Amino acid sequence: MTKASVEFAFKGEFEGQAQTEYVMFYREYDEKDPHKAAATYVGLTMYKGMLNGKTGSFVTEDRGTFEGGSANSVLTIITGSGTGDLKGITGTGTGIATQKTSRFELEYSL
């Protein structure tokens, strides 16, 4: 098992930063090429910024797997985590991250 702290910068419908704390369990690991690893992970992510012109923050629970160099996540906005204009936000989403890019999509309501 390992832990990782990851920072993201976002552009698009959400403009801002996010900080994630992950815990991972590796089912397979290749010391010569870590991108060949296979892992299951959980994490909490704090998003801070502007979502469609509304400023605030919220937290998601992130559950997923890493295989073939790609992290694939299912996201759930934690009820009660919204602040500022984002107070009361709820929703779910998905995320895909590789060594070079990442893409997150959220379906949310305020």
N, C-alpha and C positions, 0 to 999 in steps of 0.2 A: 504494500500500500504506500501511496505517496500523497503529498499535498502540493498544491500550486496556487499562487496568487497571480491573477491575470488582469491586465487593464485593457479596455477597449475604448476607441474613439468612434463616434457614430456621426454619419451624415445622412440626411434623408428626412423622412417624416419625424424621426427623433434625432435631434441635434444635441450631442453632449458626450459624457463619458460614463463608463461603467467599471466597477471593480468587482471581481469574482474571486471567491475562495472555493477551491475544488478539493475533494478527496477522491482518489482514484484507486481502483484495484486492477492490477494487470493480470490478465489471464495468460498472455504471451508477451515476451519482451526480447527484442533483438538489440544487443549492445552496439553492434556495428551500424544499425539503422533504426533509431527509435520510431521512425514513421511506419515501421512494419509491426509495431506493437498492437495489441488488442486489449482494451480496458473498458471497464464500466465506471462511471463517475456520477457524483452528486455535487451540487454547488449552490451557493447563494450569491446573487448578483445585485448590487445597488446601482441603479441607473440615476444619474443626475443631469438635468438639462431641460430642453424644451421639446414638448410633444405637441405638434399641430398648434403652435403658438401659446401653449400653456406650460408654465414653468413649475418645476418641482422635482420630486424624486419618487421612486418606488423600488420594490425588491421582487425578484423572481426566484423561484426554486427551479433549478436546472438539473434534469436527469438525462443521462445519455450513455452512448457508447462511442469508443474511438476504435476504428478499424480502417485499414487501407489508407492511412494518412488523413482521414476525415473524422471530425467529431460531429456527431448528430445528436441534437438535444431536443427534448420536450420541455417547454417552459410554462410555468404557472405563476401568475402574479399573486403574491401573498396578500390575502385580505387584510386591510388595515395598514398596509405599508406606505400608501401614497401620502405625499406631503404637498403643501402649497396648492397650486391649481390642479394638481393630480390627486388630491385627496379623494378617496372613494373609488379609485381605479380598480377594475377587475379584468381578468382575461387570461388567455392562454396563447401559446405560440410555439414556434420551432426555430432552431438555429442549426447552421452548418458552418463549420470552421475548418480550414486547411492551413498549411504552413504559410500560404500567401494571402488568403482572403477569408472573410467571414461574412455571413448574411444571416440576419435575424428578422423574423416576421412575427408580429403580435396582432391578435384580434382582441380588442379591448373595448370597454365601455366606461364612461364617466358619469 
